[in-house]
Amino acid sequence: MAELKDIVDVEIGDELHVCPSCAYELGFHSSFERVVGSMHALILICPNCGA
């Protein structure tokens, strides 16, 4: 299992499909984290490095 990494904010331009940590180019897995009440944050997880 990949080592757990801290969640970091990433600036998104026109698109985001390359992992800024390892340069994996085939996109991300996604997860949702409750922020408050019914609001959720979208968490992108690199399938290659876990970032």
Residue pairs with C-beta under 8 A, 6 or more apart in sequence:
2 49
2 50
3 50
4 50
5 21
5 49
5 50
5 51
7 33
7 43
8 51
10 16
10 20
10 44
16 44
17 25
17 26
17 27
17 28
18 24
18 25
19 25
19 28
19 46
19 48
19 49
19 51
20 51
21 46
21 49
21 51
22 46
22 48
22 49
22 51
24 46
24 47
24 48
24 49
26 47
28 44
28 45
28 46
28 47
29 44
29 45
29 46
29 47
30 42
30 43
30 44
30 45
31 42
31 43
31 45
32 40
32 41
32 42
32 43
33 40
33 41
33 43
34 40
35 41
45 51
